[in-house]
Amino acid sequence: MNFDFSDDQKVLRDQAKKFLSQQSSSARVRRILESDVPYDAELWRGMAENGWQGTAVPEQYGGAGFGHLELCVIAEELGRSLAPTPFSSSVYLATEALVLAGSDAQKKAWLPKLAMGEGIGCFALAEGPTAPSPKTIKTRVKDGTITGTKVPVADGDVADVAVVAARTADGAGDDALSLFLVDLAGPGVTRTVVKTVDPTRSHARLDFDGAPAEPLGAAGQGWPLVRALLDRAAVLVAFEQVGGAQGALDMAREYAMGRFAFGRPIASFQAIKHKLVDMYVATELARSNAYYAAWALSTGAAELPVAAAAARVSATEAFWLSAKENIQTHGGMGFTWEFDCHLYYRRAKLLALALGSARVWKHKLMDAIAEPRPTSRATHGGSE
Amino acid sequence: MDFSDTKDEAAFRAGARAWLAKNAEPKRGAFETWDSRYRDEKDALARAKDYQRRKAEAGFAGITWPKEYGGRGGTPIEQVIWAQEEGEYIAPRGYFEIGLGMIMPTLFAYATEEQKRRYPPKALRGDEIWCQLFSEPAAGSDLAGLRTRAVKDGTDWVVNGQKIWTSGAHRADYGVVVTRSDPNAPKHKGLTYFFLDMKSPGIEIRRIKQISGASNFNEVYFTDVRIPDSQRLGAVGTGWGVAITTLMNERLTSGETRGPDWDELFGVVKDLELEDGPALDNAAVREKLADWYVRRQGVRWTRFRTMTALSRGETPGPENSIGKLVLAAQAQDIAAYAMDLLDSAGAVSDPELAPLRGAFQDSVLSTPGSRIAAGTDEILKNIIAERVLGLPADVRVDKDQAFKDLPTGKR
């Protein structure tokens, strides 16, 4: 039984934490929050120098060739530090999509750039206020060109390339969609920045009007690929959420220890202690669910859909609870622009919606549970 | 990350499986326990003792105990592996776990060598059953407020008072008791800890009928009960520290819920038609199931993290309390929700009519106790707050006053 990260992975986590405590300090996050600059380019370059963007990219395509466990420990620290970069769009989604479905030529064309942080990718799925599905997606590709509107697209304003889910057949069947690569610097693309609750992560509306679109993966395989991609990204985002939940909990704890009222630290009042314990319990349950999902992702286990959905739901709940109760622990000061509580609060809500809301993931979870798949025996009763 | 056993762990597991296949009784349904099968049988205790004796002789009782006191000299991870494997069968645990899990470790820490050779081996074989006499009517979460008096008389102590919530006192051969030996000292400092023969003159045991109708606990009255000073554990006035040793082991012992849980709820939902279609297609039902599943799995994987620490020879901390805190309250909510789904028929507890022979209805009446036993939700949160998060202890107005001067209220 070794349900933990390896010593090397823990060293990587410590290095990431140290790097980000300097390069993604709250002052640096606020520079993005309080300006029109979409992301911290200096931080992005620093991350590239560390090789983070290429962590799970095979060496033949310019990456480090590690597995996803290494990416998980980095994600946790990115979440804790609220790093204002397009990492999740470019690495968990665009890069993963290329690794999963790209042809050798597409991998050669894009992966080295993405792995080095010289290019940025994004994933364009949503089309307004309806959970995306083969029934609702209207953006269409015909004769190699794409037409339609995707909104919101995380980092769509800064990305060089978009992985786009679009309709290639009529109807609501799983085979009605296909994935495409669209060069966002090419013709027929209009990008408009859209404002969101978390200005430290930029979003855009992408209007395609006959833009050239290159198939990614087989025609009609778009929806199964989207599902696989979201499952994989959910695990990584869950680690960001766990990191964020821990960050908010640490902040609340520190404040409660130092803030005195009625002649004693407020951390000695049971009302506050129990609040912090609720945050801690939710965060630990989320961490444990995320560990299991990390195992499923890194081993390609058949349990991934269940594990990813459980991690996603658990982490969403933990970050939201931790972020909102961190504000309450701070009292009035927690409601000011000056204190960092709102940075966690904004990010918690943003990440709760990225990749789809908890409501949708709960239904995915129940779908996956109700349709049992063959399981890896190792998780259910030791070795043989 | 790797879920498989080490070579040694795999060998141990194989041995445990082989023994259990020959000696333990398979479950007839996923939810069956030793209690639910044998609780009402006349020979329930004799049957339990017989299993325990065979288990001890095979070296699977007292896995982490030293060999010289009848144990296996094994590792905590072997204990966990054993619990996993034995959990696949129905096995009697309730009779023995307080003695073996909590009291014997206290004896190992405080008893004389002669006592350690005398008592633990018999407890391990199930020959002698132990109970724990701690709580009192006026001392529960605030255990150090206990009032049962011990007065020295020659080489004996004379004990008077009342204990409550004593599991299994009616069938126990021995017990451990915390007493107040000095009411002039502050409350944590005037306590002394003993073990005693439960057949001692002056002990009267009364069963407590719980809201479920079952009687798992007792009140125990002490009237001039004489306990030899040689049965004192720890120095006079240090009983609080000894009691903490016992309670720290409680954390490792308890934590598994035994009533219907998520799987049983899912079992009901799978086959249930609601007014507008299958329950499993109902969005509200699905979202509730998902929430509870996620928390149950979170506890499960947290235990795997604890096992990993054990496997490496590290000591798991009080973060283990998370499991009981989360699952006890959840079991109550799950039972109540299962009843809701059955609409007005949910009130029916008749085992011939209700799903799982009325297990959910039973659970609604037993789970309030699960949220109290071995630390209330609130006490567990205090423990996590102070020992894991390092938050300050609450202000204690009774800390430095003589116990006899403390206000007592009406209850």
Boltz contact constraints between the chains, C-beta under 6 A:
constraints:
  - contact:
      token1: [A, 1]
      token2: [B, 307]
      max_distance: 6.0
  - contact:
      token1: [A, 1]
      token2: [B, 308]
      max_distance: 6.0
  - contact:
      token1: [A, 1]
      token2: [B, 311]
      max_distance: 6.0
  - contact:
      token1: [A, 2]
      token2: [B, 2]
      max_distance: 6.0
  - contact:
      token1: [A, 2]
      token2: [B, 308]
      max_distance: 6.0
  - contact:
      token1: [A, 3]
      token2: [B, 304]
      max_distance: 6.0
  - contact:
      token1: [A, 3]
      token2: [B, 305]
      max_distance: 6.0
  - contact:
      token1: [A, 3]
      token2: [B, 308]
      max_distance: 6.0
  - contact:
      token1: [A, 4]
      token2: [B, 308]
      max_distance: 6.0
  - contact:
      token1: [A, 253]
      token2: [B, 389]
      max_distance: 6.0
  - contact:
      token1: [A, 265]
      token2: [B, 392]
      max_distance: 6.0
  - contact:
      token1: [A, 267]
      token2: [B, 391]
      max_distance: 6.0
  - contact:
      token1: [A, 267]
      token2: [B, 392]
      max_distance: 6.0
  - contact:
      token1: [A, 268]
      token2: [B, 392]
      max_distance: 6.0
  - contact:
      token1: [A, 268]
      token2: [B, 394]
      max_distance: 6.0
  - contact:
      token1: [A, 273]
      token2: [B, 385]
      max_distance: 6.0
  - contact:
      token1: [A, 273]
      token2: [B, 391]
      max_distance: 6.0
  - contact:
      token1: [A, 274]
      token2: [B, 381]
      max_distance: 6.0
  - contact:
      token1: [A, 276]
      token2: [B, 389]
      max_distance: 6.0
  - contact:
      token1: [A, 277]
      token2: [B, 381]
      max_distance: 6.0
  - contact:
      token1: [A, 277]
      token2: [B, 384]
      max_distance: 6.0
  - contact:
      token1: [A, 277]
      token2: [B, 385]
      max_distance: 6.0
  - contact:
      token1: [A, 281]
      token2: [B, 322]
      max_distance: 6.0
  - contact:
      token1: [A, 284]
      token2: [B, 322]
      max_distance: 6.0
  - contact:
      token1: [A, 285]
      token2: [B, 298]
      max_distance: 6.0
  - contact:
      token1: [A, 288]
      token2: [B, 298]
      max_distance: 6.0
  - contact:
      token1: [A, 288]
      token2: [B, 301]
      max_distance: 6.0
  - contact:
      token1: [A, 288]
      token2: [B, 302]
      max_distance: 6.0
  - contact:
      token1: [A, 289]
      token2: [B, 297]
      max_distance: 6.0
  - contact:
      token1: [A, 289]
      token2: [B, 298]
      max_distance: 6.0
  - contact:
      token1: [A, 291]
      token2: [B, 301]
      max_distance: 6.0
  - contact:
      token1: [A, 292]
      token2: [B, 301]
      max_distance: 6.0
  - contact:
      token1: [A, 295]
      token2: [B, 1]
      max_distance: 6.0
  - contact:
      token1: [A, 310]
      token2: [B, 294]
      max_distance: 6.0
  - contact:
      token1: [A, 310]
      token2: [B, 297]
      max_distance: 6.0
  - contact:
      token1: [A, 313]
      token2: [B, 294]
      max_distance: 6.0
  - contact:
      token1: [A, 314]
      token2: [B, 294]
      max_distance: 6.0
  - contact:
      token1: [A, 314]
      token2: [B, 298]
      max_distance: 6.0
  - contact:
      token1: [A, 362]
      token2: [B, 287]
      max_distance: 6.0
  - contact:
      token1: [A, 362]
      token2: [B, 290]
      max_distance: 6.0
  - contact:
      token1: [A, 365]
      token2: [B, 290]
      max_distance: 6.0
  - contact:
      token1: [A, 366]
      token2: [B, 286]
      max_distance: 6.0
  - contact:
      token1: [A, 366]
      token2: [B, 290]
      max_distance: 6.0
  - contact:
      token1: [A, 378]
      token2: [B, 3]
      max_distance: 6.0
  - contact:
      token1: [A, 378]
      token2: [B, 4]
      max_distance: 6.0
  - contact:
      token1: [A, 379]
      token2: [B, 3]
      max_distance: 6.0
  - contact:
      token1: [A, 382]
      token2: [B, 5]
      max_distance: 6.0
  - contact:
      token1: [A, 382]
      token2: [B, 13]
      max_distance: 6.0
  - contact:
      token1: [A, 383]
      token2: [B, 4]
      max_distance: 6.0
  - contact:
      token1: [A, 383]
      token2: [B, 5]
      max_distance: 6.0
  - contact:
      token1: [A, 383]
      token2: [B, 10]
      max_distance: 6.0
